[in-house]
C-alpha cells in the first residue's frame, strides 16, 4: 500500500532496512521506524493543529505503544497520549508519559480503574452510566474528581464490527441526568468514532454521519444541563490533511496516530504532508511452486498489502518487486506469500514491505533507527510489539 510512496519520499529508510537485515542486526518480522521522520511528522502535525487552535492526543498503538517514540513526539508539543486500552495507558503512564484520553476505544475494566486514576488521565471516555458510576466510586476513595467524556452513537452511524457501544442520542439526556448525580466525576467532553474517513473515489478525507451525531449530542448536553463542554473530540484519519476539517466541523481535539508514520490512506499517493516512516522487514524462508514464503508474525488483515521488494540490497530490490497474495481472514501468518512469476527469490533474501498495520496486535519486533537521512545510521534499540525494550 505504501511501498511506492516510501520509495519516492523516503528511499533511505528502505536502504537502511536492507542493510540492517543483511548485517544480521535485525531479524525478519521486524518493523523499522525512522525516528527522525516521525519527529518531523509530529512537528508539522502540531504546526497545522496550532493554526486552527486544536489540541491533540497522540495514539501509539499502531507503532506498538512504544514509549521512546512517544517521548520524541512529546518533545514536539503533542505531550499527552490517547490509550486505546488500559494496558497501553499503564505502559505509557509508567514510562513517564502524560495520559490524555483513556477508555476509548476500550473501556477500563472494573478492577483496573483505580490503577488508571492514579496515573492522572486528563479525561476518561465512558460508554455507559454504569462505568461512570464505577469511576466515581474509585475517584471518591482517592479524594479526586475525574473528568469524563461521553461517547455518543445513533442509528445508522458508521461503526466498525466489534466496536459498538456508547450513549444513544434518544437516551442521552436521561444518561447525563444520572451521571450528574455522581459526585466524583464531571462531564467535560463528547466524542464519536470514526469521525472522518478517506474516500478513495474523491481522494480526500470526508466527515462521516458520526460527526452530526456528536454535534447533536453536544447540543443536548450544553442546552439542557448548562454544561460547557471543554472537549469535542473528533478521532480517526487525523493528520495535517484533516486539521482544518476538525475546526470547520466545530471540534477542538484530535487524536493522530498513523499520521506520525505517514500511513493513513491519504498518504499512499501524496507527495506532500507527512513522510513515510515505517517499513516491515522479512526474509525468504523457502520457495515452492512459483511462490516465495517469507517469515510472518507482523501481517495485518486490513493492511491492504500488495507487493514487496526482494533482494540482498536496495539496488536488487528496487528492480525486483513481487506481488503479494491476499491475506484471508482465516489465515495464521506463519508466512507471507509472494508470487515469483518472472522475478527472483532466493532463500535468505531480504523482503521489504510498507503497509498499514497495528503493531500492538502482532508478534513483531520494532527497531528504532536514527540518522537515516544523513547516512549516519544508529540503531537505538529493539522493542517488542507492546513497547518493552528487548535490546
N, C-alpha and C positions, 0 to 999 in steps of 0.2 A: 504493500500500500504506500509506503514512504521511501522505498528504495531509490526511485528515480530522483525525487526531490532531495534526498540526502546526498546522492551522488553529485547533484548540481550545487547544493548550498553548503555541504559540509563533507567534502570528499576526504579530508584529513582524518575525520573520525573513522571512516571505513578503512583507510590505510593503517591507522593505529590498531584497529581491531584485528586485522590480518596479522600485523606484526606481533602483537601480544600473544595471539594464539599459537602462531608458528614458533615462537620462542618458548612456549610452554608456561608462560606467566599467567595465563588464564585457561580454564578448561572449557570444553564445549558446554552448552547450556548456561551461558553467561551473558547477561546484558551489560554492555559497555556504555557508561554515561559520561558525556563530555561536561565536566563541571563548569568550565568557563562559558560554554554555550548556554548552559542552564542559567547561570548568573546573568548573562546578557539578556536572556529572555525575561527573567524576573524584573530586571531594570526597566525594560521597555513596557512591560505589562503595568508596572507601578506608575510609570510616567503617564500612560494612557488613562489609568484609573484616576490619577490626580487631576487630569484635565477635566474630568466630569465629577469631581468631588465624591468619588466612590471609595468605600472601604473593602478590603479584600482579606479573605482567609485562604491559606494555601492548602491544597489537597495533595497528599503524598502517597496514597495507596498504589497508584499506578507505577511508582518508582520504588515500591517495596518499603513504604513508610520509613525511608532512610533518614536518620537524624542528622547526618553530616550534610546531606543535600538541603535538608530543611533549614539548617543553620545558615547555609550560604544564601538561601532565598530570604531568610530573615534579615540578613545584612543589607538587603536591597530595600527594606522598608515594609515588606509584607511579613509582619512579625508574629502572626498568630495562625495556628493550624486549624483546619476542619478535619475531624477524625471520622472516618467512615464507620468505625465501630469502636467500642470501648477499649479493645485491646490495642488498637492504634493510638488512642488517647493516652493510655498508660505508657506505652513505649516512648512516645514523643514527649509526654509530660515529664517523665522521669529522666529524660535526656536533657531537660532544661528548656524545652520549647514552651512557649505560652499557648494555652488552649483557647481557641476561639469558639467554634461550634462543635458540640458533641451530641450524638443521638440521631443524626440524620446522615446516612440512610438507616443505620441500625440503632434501635432503641437500647438504652442501658439496662442490662439485666438487674433484677431487684437487689441482689446481694453485691453488686458492683457499684451501686450508686454512691455510697459513702467514699469509696476509693477515688472515684471521679471527682466528687465535690472537693475533696482535699487538694486536688490539683488545680482548683480555682478556674474552671472554664468560664469564659465570658458569657456564654449562653448555652442552654441545653434545649434541643428540639424535642418536642413531645407529640405523640400521635393520639394519645388518649387522656381522659380525665384521670384514670387510674394511675398512669405513670406520673402525672403531675403531682398526685397525692403522695406517691412514694418518695418523690424528690423532696417535697415539702417536709415530710416526716423526718428524713435524714438531715435535711438542712437545719431543721429546728434543733436537732441534737447537737449540731456543730455551732449553733448560735449565729447562723447566717441567713440571708435572703438570697435565693438563687434566681437570676433572670432566666426566663424560658421563652422559647419561640414555638409557635403552633404551626404544624404542617397542615395545610388545607387541601381538600380534594373534592371534586364534584363529578356527577355523571358525565360520561363521555370525555373525561380528561385523558390525556396520554399517560399511561402508567406501564412501566416495564414489568413483565411477569416476575412474580416473587417480590415485588416492591410495593404492593398495595398497602394502603393504610393512611390514616390521617383523619382530620375532622371534616365531616360532610358539611357543606355550606348551610343546608337547611337545619342542621343541628348545632351550628357554631355558637349562636347566642346562648343557648342552653348550656353548652360546654364552658364558655367563658364565665358565665354566672357561677357555675360550680367551682371552677378553678380560682376565681376571685375570693372564694371563701377560705382557701388555704392560706395560712399566714406567712409561710416561708418561701413562697415562690411569687414571682412577679412577671406578668406577660409583657414582653418588650418588643416582640417581633413576630413575623409571619413569613412562611416560605412555602414553596411547592417544588415539584421535580418531575420531569425536566422542564425548565422554563424556555430554553432555546435549543434548537437543533439545526444542523447543517442540511440544506436542501440541495441534493445532487443536481436536480434539474435547473435550478436558478444559480447554483454556485455561490450561494450566500447563506448566512445564518438568519434564521427567522424565529419569531416567537411562536410558542405553542398555545393551545387553549388554556393551559395551566396558568399562564400569566393573567388571563382575565379572571380566573378563579381566585388567584392570590389577591388581586386588586379588590375584588368584591368582598373577600374575607376581611381585608384591611379596613374597608369602609364600614362593614358591620361592627367591627371591634371599636373603631375610633368614634363612630357616631352614636353608638348605643351604650357605651360604657365609659366614655370620657377618658379613654386610654390613648395617649400619644405614642404610637409605635416608633421606636428608635431604629428598628431594623426591618426593611423589606428586602429579603434575601432572594436573589434570582440565580440559582445554580444551573450548571450544565452549559457546555460549549463556551465557557468564559475564557476569553483571550483578548488580545489587542483588537481583534475584529468585532468584538461584541460589547465592549465597554460602553460605547455610545448607545447601544440598544437598551442596556440596563437603565441608563439615565432617561432615555426617551420614554420608557415604559413606567417610570416612577420608582424604580428601585434605587437602593443606596448601598447594597452589599453584593459581592460576587465571590465565587469560590473557584479560581483557576486551578487546574491540575495538569491535564495533558498539555496545556499551553506551555508549561515550563520546559517540556522536551520537544515542543513543536510537533505534536502528534494528535491534534484534533483533526477531524475530517477535512476542514477547510485548508489545513496546512499541506495537504497532499499535493496541491497544484500551485501554491502561492510562492512567488519569488520575493515576497516582502513579509514583514512581520517576524514572528518567532523562528529561530533557526532549528532545524532537526538536531537533536542532541542525544539520541539513543539508537543503538543497533543491537541486534541479537546475534550471538556468535555460536555456531555449532561446528560439527566436523563430520565428514563422510565416514560412516561406520562400515557399510558394505554396499555393494551393488547387486541387483538381482532383476533379471528380465526387464531391462531398459529403465529401471528405477534406481535412484540413489537414495539410500536410507541414512538419515542424519540423526544424531543423538537429540532426543527431545527432553521435555521437562518444563519448557517455557512457552509452549504454544498455547494460544488462547482462542477459543472458538469464534469469538467475534472480531478476530484480528484482521480479517479480510486479506490474509497473506496471499500473494500471487506469484512471487518469484524470489530468487536468491542468487547472489554472486558466489561462485565456487572456484577455488584455486589455491595456490601456495602463496600468492601475494596479490596486491591490488591490481597490478598490470594484467595478470592472468584473469583475475576475477571480473574485471570490467568488460572483458571480451567473452565472458563465459557465464551467461545468465540462464539459469534453468527455471522452468516453470514449476510451481508448487501444486501438489494435489490438494483438493479441498479437505478441510478438517471437518469431519462429520461429528454430530452430537454424541454418538456412542463411542467415539474414538478415545483411547487412552494413549497419551503421547509418549510412548516408549521411543518412538521415532517420528520424524517428519519425513515426508516423501517428496522427492523431486523427479521430474521426468528428464531422462538423459537425452533422448532423441539424437540430434546431431551435435550435441555439446559434449563436454568432457567431465568425468567424475572419477576420482581415484581415492582409494582408502587413505585417510589422513588429511585430505584436503580441508581447508578452512571454508566454512559456509557462513555468509553474512546475509542476514535478513534485516528489514526495517518495517515494522508493523505496529499497529495499535495493540497495546497489551494492558494487563493489570498484574504487575509482578507479584503482588501480595497473594494471589491465588495460584501461583506457580510453585515449582520447587527449584527455581533457578538461583544462581549466584549473581551478584551485582558488583561490577568493577567500576570504581570511581577514578577518573583519569583527568589530570590537569596538563596544561601546556601543549595541547594537541595542535593548536593553530601556529604556535611558534616553533614546532618541531622539537620541543624540549619535553618529551613525554615522561610524566611521573605518575606511576600507579599509586594512588593514595590509600587504597585499601580494597578489600573484597568482603562483601557482606552477604548474608543470606536474604531470602525473599521477604523477611519480616523486620529487617533493619538491624540485625545483630552482626557485629563485626566477626569475620572468620579469620582474616589475617591482613 
